[in-house]
Amino acid sequence: MAYRLAELAEIVGGRVVGNPDRQVESVRTLESAGPEDLSFVTNPKYRREAAQSRAGVLLASELLEGVEKDYLLADEPYFALSQLMAILFPPVKLQPGVHETAIVDPGAEVDPQATIGPYSIVGEGSRVGPGVELHSHVVVGRDCKIGKDSILYPQVVIYARSVVGERCILHSGVVVGSDGFGYALHDDTHVKLQHGGRAVLEDEVEIGSNSTIDRALLGETRIGKGSKIDNLVQVAHNVRLGAGCLLISQSGIAGSSSLGDGVVLAGQAGVAGHLALGDGVQVAAKSAVFKSVEPGRRIAGIPAGDMGAWKRQQVLIAQLNDMKKRLARLEVMIGSGKTEVDGDR
């Protein structure tokens, strides 16, 4: 289906520069777009690619110098893109009902507007809300709650007593509510601590493929409203995330640590146990956090410290070889008695 450019501009609250009647059929990259496509430029460094693109329309925050196209201008182009993608690539809703191969315990409650896909299981005492989609081979254990309009893709596993809020999205392979890594050492043997708590996802949480949220030893592991978790992320027992956190791929949080609202862990960042990261903290990729962090700080490194100081350290490290040579020459000049220093050739 094609849309007039003016229609799309009205939907996203933007404005048209150029032909408002241009037909837009899809959104594509600058390299693959054609005259009936819209592409987007969120960084001016792609101006050359935009000029060379065959795209009929560019979505941007401002006109690009020397790039003659029809434009859809928006104050927040990336947010506008999300709105356009929802229109041009609408999600396919499953038809409500329980597949003949699914197993729903007689003691479970499944709303008539929910979908239970092939070979999926809903355990005793669990409640599945309206508009929920359980795709194939999903397992929901006993006494769980799956909130309205949440989507669980194939092979998601929800352990007993876990809670998934409304409008959550769990991608394939996600496990919520598995036991945390807790053992007591007795007579040189690691004795398992039975985990009696639960895992809770608040509304509008999205979790990427093969990520895990462990249940609490006691109490709750809780993921705050609107938080987004990438693929291959580990959240340990009794961790608490505030609202709107971002955990990027391969990051991990050890047991009983808490993150405030809007915290960002970049790829492969790690947070040790029993720490508190305040609201708005940002942790750079591959960093290791070993102590609590005040709100609003940006940290990096191993161990993680102030990000600005870490960047300056990286610059100095790159200069060490040259500094070594200069020091060797200086030693000779002041009569240290050395005439040659290893590496000073």
C-alpha angles and dihedrals in degrees: 000000000000126000130201111247089236090057092053092047090053091050094053096036092244134127134243124235106189130009111004091192096059110128117237118196103169149352117252140164120272090254097051103032123114134195093283093050136088120220130183137230115194095161124053091217087078092062093111092052089048091053091050095044121105090217113135094211134029122206108210144137093245142004115282114232111248095007110116108199141120107271138208104199120199132171089227105031095176091054089046088052090055090054092049093048090054089055100041096038104032116185116252111243118215119232113257117253144081117278115235091242095051121103117220116178113235088237093057124096117222119180113234089237093056125097123225109190133211116306093357122143131214115190134220116293095009123135124213115193133218118290093015116146119206105184122203123313095009116152120206111183128214124300095012128141124215112191130223119297095000118148124214112188125211119309097010111151123206112189123216120296094011122140127215114189130218123298094008122152120210116184127212117301097017114147120199122187103014116150118280122240099268128144138159118222111230125164090345090305127115105231115200119244107221107230111227099176132084143232121243128193114193122214123304097014117151122198124191127226121297096006121139134214112192123214118244123263086228126355119002145327101210132193111199127235116285096007116149123210122193128216121295098018125148122211111182132211120300094008115147123203122193125221122300099011121160120212111185126209119301094007118135141195122205124221125302097005119136130211122199127222119306097009116161125206110188123212117310093000115147133204119200122225129281095019133130123219112193128227115298098011114156121202118197123230118286092010124142118215113205101164138039118277129217119238119280099016124138111213138181143170140045106316091021117242139154108331095221092053090047092053091051090050091053090053091051092048090055089054097048097097092052091045090052091054092047091050091052092053090047091053090054091048094054092049100253089158093245115122098176135024123198109262094019100111 
